[in-house]
Amino acid sequence: MNINQAINFIDKELSQTLRDYQSWFTLEPDVLTFKPEVGWSIEQILEHVTLTNHFFIDFN
Protein backbone atom coordinates (compact mmCIF):
# COMPACT_ATOMS: atom_id res chain seq x y z
CA MET A 1 0.00 0.00 0.00
CA ASN A 2 1.44 3.38 -0.97
CA ILE A 3 0.87 6.64 0.91
CA ASN A 4 -2.03 7.75 -1.31
CA GLN A 5 -3.78 4.43 -0.82
CA ALA A 6 -3.25 4.66 2.94
CA ILE A 7 -4.65 8.20 3.06
CA ASN A 8 -7.67 7.18 0.97
CA PHE A 9 -8.27 4.14 3.19
CA ILE A 10 -8.12 6.23 6.39
CA ASP A 11 -10.40 8.89 4.87
CA LYS A 12 -12.94 6.26 3.84
CA GLU A 13 -12.93 4.53 7.23
CA LEU A 14 -13.15 7.78 9.21
CA SER A 15 -15.96 9.10 7.03
CA GLN A 16 -17.94 5.86 7.46
CA THR A 17 -17.42 5.90 11.21
CA LEU A 18 -18.65 9.48 11.47
CA ARG A 19 -21.72 8.62 9.36
CA ASP A 20 -22.41 5.70 11.71
CA TYR A 21 -22.23 8.01 14.74
CA GLN A 22 -24.81 10.46 13.33
CA SER A 23 -27.77 8.36 14.46
CA TRP A 24 -26.40 8.30 18.02
CA PHE A 25 -27.03 12.05 18.41
CA THR A 26 -30.80 11.50 18.28
CA LEU A 27 -31.03 8.79 20.92
CA GLU A 28 -33.25 9.28 23.97
CA PRO A 29 -31.56 11.19 26.82
CA ASP A 30 -31.71 8.15 29.13
CA VAL A 31 -29.81 6.09 26.56
CA LEU A 32 -27.29 8.85 25.84
CA THR A 33 -26.43 9.40 29.49
CA PHE A 34 -26.43 5.77 30.67
CA LYS A 35 -22.96 4.97 31.96
CA PRO A 36 -21.95 1.36 32.51
CA GLU A 37 -19.81 0.44 35.53
CA VAL A 38 -16.81 0.24 33.21
CA GLY A 39 -16.49 2.55 30.22
CA TRP A 40 -18.08 5.70 28.88
CA SER A 41 -21.63 6.74 28.17
CA ILE A 42 -22.67 7.30 24.57
CA GLU A 43 -22.77 11.03 25.34
CA GLN A 44 -19.14 10.93 26.52
CA ILE A 45 -18.08 9.00 23.42
CA LEU A 46 -19.77 11.51 21.13
CA GLU A 47 -18.16 14.42 22.97
CA HIS A 48 -14.74 12.77 22.73
CA VAL A 49 -15.10 12.05 19.00
CA THR A 50 -16.40 15.56 18.31
CA LEU A 51 -13.58 17.27 20.22
CA THR A 52 -10.94 15.00 18.71
CA ASN A 53 -12.18 15.77 15.21
CA HIS A 54 -12.35 19.48 15.96
CA PHE A 55 -8.75 19.65 17.13
CA PHE A 56 -7.54 17.26 14.43
CA ILE A 57 -9.12 19.36 11.71
CA ASP A 58 -7.81 22.60 13.25
CA PHE A 59 -4.35 21.09 13.55
CA ASN A 60 -4.07 20.50 9.80
Distance bins in CASP14 RR format, pairs under 12 A and 6 or more apart:
PFRMAT RR
TARGET T0000
AUTHOR 0000-0000-0000
RMODE 2
METHOD distances of the structure
MODEL  1
1 7 0 0 0 0 0 1 0 0 0 0 0
1 8 0 0 0 0 1 0 0 0 0 0 0
1 9 1 0 0 1 0 0 0 0 0 0 0
1 10 0 0 0 0 0 1 0 0 0 0 0
2 8 0 0 0 0 1 0 0 0 0 0 0
2 9 0 0 0 0 0 1 0 0 0 0 0
3 9 0 0 0 0 0 1 0 0 0 0 0
3 10 0 0 0 0 0 1 0 0 0 0 0
4 10 0 0 0 0 0 1 0 0 0 0 0
4 11 0 0 0 0 0 1 0 0 0 0 0
5 11 0 0 0 0 0 1 0 0 0 0 0
5 12 0 0 0 0 0 1 0 0 0 0 0
6 12 0 0 0 0 0 1 0 0 0 0 0
6 13 0 0 0 0 0 1 0 0 0 0 0
7 13 0 0 0 0 0 1 0 0 0 0 0
7 14 0 0 0 0 0 1 0 0 0 0 0
8 14 0 0 0 0 0 1 0 0 0 0 0
8 15 0 0 0 0 0 1 0 0 0 0 0
9 15 0 0 0 0 0 1 0 0 0 0 0
9 16 0 0 0 0 0 1 0 0 0 0 0
10 16 0 0 0 0 0 1 0 0 0 0 0
10 17 0 0 0 0 0 1 0 0 0 0 0
10 56 0 0 0 0 0 1 0 0 0 0 0
11 17 0 0 0 0 0 1 0 0 0 0 0
11 18 0 0 0 0 0 1 0 0 0 0 0
12 18 0 0 0 0 0 1 0 0 0 0 0
12 19 0 0 0 0 0 1 0 0 0 0 0
13 19 0 0 0 0 0 1 0 0 0 0 0
13 20 0 0 0 0 0 1 0 0 0 0 0
14 20 0 0 0 0 0 1 0 0 0 0 0
14 21 0 0 0 0 0 1 0 0 0 0 0
14 49 0 0 0 0 0 1 0 0 0 0 0
14 52 0 0 0 0 0 1 0 0 0 0 0
14 53 0 0 0 0 1 0 0 0 0 0 0
14 56 0 0 0 0 1 0 0 0 0 0 0
14 57 0 0 0 0 0 1 0 0 0 0 0
15 21 0 0 0 0 0 1 0 0 0 0 0
15 22 0 0 0 0 0 1 0 0 0 0 0
15 53 0 0 0 0 0 1 0 0 0 0 0
16 22 0 0 0 0 0 1 0 0 0 0 0
17 24 0 0 0 0 0 1 0 0 0 0 0
17 45 0 0 0 0 0 1 0 0 0 0 0
17 49 0 0 0 0 1 0 0 0 0 0 0
17 52 0 0 0 0 0 1 0 0 0 0 0
17 53 0 0 0 0 0 1 0 0 0 0 0
18 24 0 0 0 0 0 1 0 0 0 0 0
18 25 0 0 0 0 0 1 0 0 0 0 0
18 46 0 0 0 0 0 1 0 0 0 0 0
18 49 1 0 0 1 0 0 0 0 0 0 0
18 50 0 0 0 0 1 0 0 0 0 0 0
18 52 0 0 0 0 0 1 0 0 0 0 0
18 53 1 0 0 1 0 0 0 0 0 0 0
18 56 0 0 0 0 0 1 0 0 0 0 0
18 57 0 0 0 0 0 1 0 0 0 0 0
19 25 0 0 0 0 0 1 0 0 0 0 0
20 45 0 0 0 0 0 1 0 0 0 0 0
20 46 0 0 0 0 0 1 0 0 0 0 0
20 49 0 0 0 0 0 1 0 0 0 0 0
21 27 0 0 0 0 0 1 0 0 0 0 0
21 42 0 0 0 0 1 0 0 0 0 0 0
21 43 0 0 0 0 0 1 0 0 0 0 0
21 45 0 0 0 0 1 0 0 0 0 0 0
21 46 1 0 0 1 0 0 0 0 0 0 0
21 47 0 0 0 0 0 1 0 0 0 0 0
21 48 0 0 0 0 0 1 0 0 0 0 0
21 49 1 0 0 1 0 0 0 0 0 0 0
21 50 0 0 0 0 1 0 0 0 0 0 0
21 52 0 0 0 0 0 1 0 0 0 0 0
21 53 0 0 0 0 1 0 0 0 0 0 0
22 46 0 0 0 0 1 0 0 0 0 0 0
22 49 0 0 0 0 0 1 0 0 0 0 0
22 50 0 0 0 0 0 1 0 0 0 0 0
23 31 0 0 0 0 0 1 0 0 0 0 0
23 32 0 0 0 0 0 1 0 0 0 0 0
23 42 0 0 0 0 0 1 0 0 0 0 0
23 46 0 0 0 0 0 1 0 0 0 0 0
24 31 0 0 0 0 1 0 0 0 0 0 0
24 32 1 0 0 1 0 0 0 0 0 0 0
24 41 0 0 0 0 0 1 0 0 0 0 0
24 42 1 0 1 0 0 0 0 0 0 0 0
24 43 0 0 0 0 1 0 0 0 0 0 0
24 44 0 0 0 0 0 1 0 0 0 0 0
24 45 1 0 0 1 0 0 0 0 0 0 0
24 46 1 0 1 0 0 0 0 0 0 0 0
24 47 0 0 0 0 0 1 0 0 0 0 0
24 49 0 0 0 0 1 0 0 0 0 0 0
24 50 0 0 0 0 0 1 0 0 0 0 0
25 31 0 0 0 0 0 1 0 0 0 0 0
25 32 0 0 0 0 1 0 0 0 0 0 0
25 42 0 0 0 0 1 0 0 0 0 0 0
25 43 0 0 0 0 1 0 0 0 0 0 0
25 45 0 0 0 0 0 1 0 0 0 0 0
25 46 1 0 0 1 0 0 0 0 0 0 0
25 47 0 0 0 0 0 1 0 0 0 0 0
25 49 0 0 0 0 0 1 0 0 0 0 0
25 50 0 0 0 0 1 0 0 0 0 0 0
26 32 0 0 0 0 1 0 0 0 0 0 0
26 42 0 0 0 0 0 1 0 0 0 0 0
26 46 0 0 0 0 0 1 0 0 0 0 0
27 33 0 0 0 0 1 0 0 0 0 0 0
27 34 0 0 0 0 1 0 0 0 0 0 0
27 41 0 0 0 0 0 1 0 0 0 0 0
27 42 1 0 0 1 0 0 0 0 0 0 0
27 43 0 0 0 0 1 0 0 0 0 0 0
27 45 0 0 0 0 0 1 0 0 0 0 0
27 46 0 0 0 0 1 0 0 0 0 0 0
28 34 0 0 0 0 1 0 0 0 0 0 0
28 42 0 0 0 0 0 1 0 0 0 0 0
28 43 0 0 0 0 0 1 0 0 0 0 0
29 41 0 0 0 0 0 1 0 0 0 0 0
29 42 0 0 0 0 0 1 0 0 0 0 0
29 43 0 0 0 0 1 0 0 0 0 0 0
30 41 0 0 0 0 0 1 0 0 0 0 0
30 42 0 0 0 0 0 1 0 0 0 0 0
30 43 0 0 0 0 0 1 0 0 0 0 0
31 41 0 0 0 0 1 0 0 0 0 0 0
31 42 1 0 0 1 0 0 0 0 0 0 0
31 43 0 0 0 0 1 0 0 0 0 0 0
31 46 0 0 0 0 0 1 0 0 0 0 0
32 40 0 0 0 0 0 1 0 0 0 0 0
32 41 1 0 0 1 0 0 0 0 0 0 0
32 42 1 0 1 0 0 0 0 0 0 0 0
32 43 1 0 1 0 0 0 0 0 0 0 0
32 44 0 0 0 0 1 0 0 0 0 0 0
32 45 0 0 0 0 1 0 0 0 0 0 0
32 46 1 0 0 1 0 0 0 0 0 0 0
32 47 0 0 0 0 0 1 0 0 0 0 0
33 40 0 0 0 0 0 1 0 0 0 0 0
33 41 1 0 1 0 0 0 0 0 0 0 0
33 42 1 0 0 1 0 0 0 0 0 0 0
33 43 1 0 1 0 0 0 0 0 0 0 0
33 44 0 0 0 0 1 0 0 0 0 0 0
33 45 0 0 0 0 0 1 0 0 0 0 0
33 46 0 0 0 0 0 1 0 0 0 0 0
33 47 0 0 0 0 0 1 0 0 0 0 0
34 40 0 0 0 0 0 1 0 0 0 0 0
34 41 1 0 1 0 0 0 0 0 0 0 0
34 42 1 0 0 1 0 0 0 0 0 0 0
34 43 0 0 0 0 1 0 0 0 0 0 0
34 44 0 0 0 0 0 1 0 0 0 0 0
34 45 0 0 0 0 0 1 0 0 0 0 0
35 41 1 0 1 0 0 0 0 0 0 0 0
35 42 0 0 0 0 1 0 0 0 0 0 0
35 43 0 0 0 0 1 0 0 0 0 0 0
35 44 1 0 0 1 0 0 0 0 0 0 0
35 45 0 0 0 0 0 1 0 0 0 0 0
36 42 0 0 0 0 0 1 0 0 0 0 0
36 44 0 0 0 0 0 1 0 0 0 0 0
36 45 0 0 0 0 0 1 0 0 0 0 0
39 45 0 0 0 0 1 0 0 0 0 0 0
39 48 0 0 0 0 0 1 0 0 0 0 0
40 46 0 0 0 0 1 0 0 0 0 0 0
40 47 0 0 0 0 1 0 0 0 0 0 0
40 48 1 0 0 1 0 0 0 0 0 0 0
40 49 0 0 0 0 0 1 0 0 0 0 0
41 47 0 0 0 0 1 0 0 0 0 0 0
41 48 0 0 0 0 0 1 0 0 0 0 0
42 48 0 0 0 0 0 1 0 0 0 0 0
42 49 0 0 0 0 0 1 0 0 0 0 0
43 49 0 0 0 0 0 1 0 0 0 0 0
43 50 0 0 0 0 0 1 0 0 0 0 0
44 50 0 0 0 0 0 1 0 0 0 0 0
44 51 0 0 0 0 0 1 0 0 0 0 0
45 51 0 0 0 0 0 1 0 0 0 0 0
45 52 0 0 0 0 0 1 0 0 0 0 0
46 52 0 0 0 0 0 1 0 0 0 0 0
46 53 0 0 0 0 0 1 0 0 0 0 0
47 53 0 0 0 0 0 1 0 0 0 0 0
47 54 0 0 0 0 0 1 0 0 0 0 0
48 54 0 0 0 0 0 1 0 0 0 0 0
48 55 0 0 0 0 0 1 0 0 0 0 0
48 56 0 0 0 0 0 1 0 0 0 0 0
49 55 0 0 0 0 0 1 0 0 0 0 0
49 56 0 0 0 0 0 1 0 0 0 0 0
50 56 0 0 0 0 0 1 0 0 0 0 0
50 57 0 0 0 0 0 1 0 0 0 0 0
51 57 0 0 0 0 0 1 0 0 0 0 0
51 58 0 0 0 0 0 1 0 0 0 0 0
52 58 0 0 0 0 0 1 0 0 0 0 0
52 59 0 0 0 0 0 1 0 0 0 0 0
53 59 0 0 0 0 0 1 0 0 0 0 0
53 60 0 0 0 0 0 1 0 0 0 0 0
54 60 0 0 0 0 0 1 0 0 0 0 0
END
